[in-house]
Amino acid sequence: MTDFSEVCNILGELFANYKQDKDFKDFIEFNDLGLPLAYLAREKLALPSEDGARYILETWEIFLDGLGLEDTGFTDLNSVLDA
């Protein structure tokens, strides 16, 4: 299972670098809370509350489900996209 800080790093990178990517457009629009929260946590601009962490983890599950992946302990966005 991927560590929460890595989840924030991965989702934060996705949000920062793939906002305009047509392949992720629907996912990013649907997860308009979880992705920005992950980005803020990644950049150490804010610490997520318990509810915020729940949104981030729900976004993570939706992301993996959309890619047809199980959480095997990813270390970065490339490892997820390459899986």
C-alpha positions as protocol buffer text, in pm:
chain_id: "A"
residue {
  index: 1
  type: MET
  ca { x: 0 y: 0 z: 0 }
}
residue {
  index: 2
  type: THR
  ca { x: 127 y: 344 z: -92 }
}
residue {
  index: 3
  type: ASP
  ca { x: 223 y: 570 z: 197 }
}
residue {
  index: 4
  type: PHE
  ca { x: -8 y: 872 z: 243 }
}
residue {
  index: 5
  type: SER
  ca { x: 274 y: 1120 z: 176 }
}
residue {
  index: 6
  type: GLU
  ca { x: 351 y: 942 z: -152 }
}
residue {
  index: 7
  type: VAL
  ca { x: -19 y: 949 z: -243 }
}
residue {
  index: 8
  type: CYS
  ca { x: -10 y: 1327 z: -194 }
}
residue {
  index: 9
  type: ASN
  ca { x: 308 y: 1353 z: -401 }
}
residue {
  index: 10
  type: ILE
  ca { x: 164 y: 1146 z: -685 }
}
residue {
  index: 11
  type: LEU
  ca { x: -175 y: 1314 z: -695 }
}
residue {
  index: 12
  type: GLY
  ca { x: -19 y: 1657 z: -646 }
}
residue {
  index: 13
  type: GLU
  ca { x: 214 y: 1600 z: -940 }
}
residue {
  index: 14
  type: LEU
  ca { x: -76 y: 1478 z: -1152 }
}
residue {
  index: 15
  type: PHE
  ca { x: -275 y: 1789 z: -1063 }
}
residue {
  index: 16
  type: ALA
  ca { x: 16 y: 2025 z: -1129 }
}
residue {
  index: 17
  type: ASN
  ca { x: 138 y: 1873 z: -1454 }
}
residue {
  index: 18
  type: TYR
  ca { x: -162 y: 1710 z: -1620 }
}
residue {
  index: 19
  type: LYS
  ca { x: -442 y: 1966 z: -1568 }
}
residue {
  index: 20
  type: GLN
  ca { x: -458 y: 2034 z: -1941 }
}
residue {
  index: 21
  type: ASP
  ca { x: -415 y: 1671 z: -2052 }
}
residue {
  index: 22
  type: LYS
  ca { x: -732 y: 1555 z: -2227 }
}
residue {
  index: 23
  type: ASP
  ca { x: -683 y: 1200 z: -2095 }
}
residue {
  index: 24
  type: PHE
  ca { x: -718 y: 1323 z: -1736 }
}
residue {
  index: 25
  type: LYS
  ca { x: -965 y: 1609 z: -1789 }
}
residue {
  index: 26
  type: ASP
  ca { x: -1275 y: 1427 z: -1657 }
}
residue {
  index: 27
  type: PHE
  ca { x: -1085 y: 1278 z: -1363 }
}
residue {
  index: 28
  type: ILE
  ca { x: -942 y: 1616 z: -1263 }
}
residue {
  index: 29
  type: GLU
  ca { x: -1279 y: 1790 z: -1292 }
}
residue {
  index: 30
  type: PHE
  ca { x: -1453 y: 1519 z: -1086 }
}
residue {
  index: 31
  type: ASN
  ca { x: -1188 y: 1525 z: -813 }
}
residue {
  index: 32
  type: ASP
  ca { x: -1187 y: 1900 z: -765 }
}
residue {
  index: 33
  type: LEU
  ca { x: -1130 y: 1868 z: -389 }
}
residue {
  index: 34
  type: GLY
  ca { x: -895 y: 1573 z: -348 }
}
residue {
  index: 35
  type: LEU
  ca { x: -642 y: 1679 z: -610 }
}
residue {
  index: 36
  type: PRO
  ca { x: -590 y: 2038 z: -490 }
}
residue {
  index: 37
  type: LEU
  ca { x: -570 y: 1914 z: -131 }
}
residue {
  index: 38
  type: ALA
  ca { x: -303 y: 1661 z: -231 }
}
residue {
  index: 39
  type: TYR
  ca { x: -115 y: 1933 z: -417 }
}
residue {
  index: 40
  type: LEU
  ca { x: -122 y: 2165 z: -115 }
}
residue {
  index: 41
  type: ALA
  ca { x: 1 y: 1884 z: 111 }
}
residue {
  index: 42
  type: ARG
  ca { x: 274 y: 1793 z: -141 }
}
residue {
  index: 43
  type: GLU
  ca { x: 399 y: 2150 z: -150 }
}
residue {
  index: 44
  type: LYS
  ca { x: 378 y: 2174 z: 231 }
}
residue {
  index: 45
  type: LEU
  ca { x: 141 y: 2469 z: 199 }
}
residue {
  index: 46
  type: ALA
  ca { x: -124 y: 2304 z: 418 }
}
residue {
  index: 47
  type: LEU
  ca { x: -176 y: 1997 z: 630 }
}
residue {
  index: 48
  type: PRO
  ca { x: -494 y: 1807 z: 545 }
}
residue {
  index: 49
  type: SER
  ca { x: -752 y: 1762 z: 816 }
}
residue {
  index: 50
  type: GLU
  ca { x: -903 y: 1420 z: 878 }
}
residue {
  index: 51
  type: ASP
  ca { x: -1177 y: 1501 z: 626 }
}
residue {
  index: 52
  type: GLY
  ca { x: -920 y: 1635 z: 380 }
}
residue {
  index: 53
  type: ALA
  ca { x: -718 y: 1315 z: 408 }
}
residue {
  index: 54
  type: ARG
  ca { x: -1036 y: 1118 z: 338 }
}
residue {
  index: 55
  type: TYR
  ca { x: -1094 y: 1318 z: 18 }
}
residue {
  index: 56
  type: ILE
  ca { x: -734 y: 1259 z: -90 }
}
residue {
  index: 57
  type: LEU
  ca { x: -759 y: 884 z: -28 }
}
residue {
  index: 58
  type: GLU
  ca { x: -1092 y: 861 z: -210 }
}
residue {
  index: 59
  type: THR
  ca { x: -934 y: 1041 z: -505 }
}
residue {
  index: 60
  type: TRP
  ca { x: -644 y: 795 z: -492 }
}
residue {
  index: 61
  type: GLU
  ca { x: -882 y: 498 z: -503 }
}
residue {
  index: 62
  type: ILE
  ca { x: -1073 y: 649 z: -797 }
}
residue {
  index: 63
  type: PHE
  ca { x: -742 y: 714 z: -977 }
}
residue {
  index: 64
  type: LEU
  ca { x: -622 y: 356 z: -935 }
}
residue {
  index: 65
  type: ASP
  ca { x: -962 y: 211 z: -1024 }
}
residue {
  index: 66
  type: GLY
  ca { x: -972 y: 423 z: -1340 }
}
residue {
  index: 67
  type: LEU
  ca { x: -635 y: 281 z: -1441 }
}
residue {
  index: 68
  type: GLY
  ca { x: -737 y: -73 z: -1343 }
}
residue {
  index: 69
  type: LEU
  ca { x: -460 y: -97 z: -1083 }
}
residue {
  index: 70
  type: GLU
  ca { x: -430 y: -228 z: -731 }
}
residue {
  index: 71
  type: ASP
  ca { x: -227 y: -36 z: -477 }
}
residue {
  index: 72
  type: THR
  ca { x: 104 y: -220 z: -465 }
}
residue {
  index: 73
  type: GLY
  ca { x: 303 y: 57 z: -302 }
}
residue {
  index: 74
  type: PHE
  ca { x: 383 y: 311 z: -569 }
}
residue {
  index: 75
  type: THR
  ca { x: 671 y: 554 z: -525 }
}
residue {
  index: 76
  type: ASP
  ca { x: 597 y: 819 z: -787 }
}
residue {
  index: 77
  type: LEU
  ca { x: 361 y: 912 z: -1068 }
}
residue {
  index: 78
  type: ASN
  ca { x: 573 y: 743 z: -1334 }
}
residue {
  index: 79
  type: SER
  ca { x: 554 y: 411 z: -1150 }
}
residue {
  index: 80
  type: VAL
  ca { x: 175 y: 438 z: -1154 }
}
residue {
  index: 81
  type: LEU
  ca { x: 150 y: 538 z: -1518 }
}
residue {
  index: 82
  type: ASP
  ca { x: 396 y: 268 z: -1623 }
}
residue {
  index: 83
  type: ALA
  ca { x: 208 y: -9 z: -1436 }
}
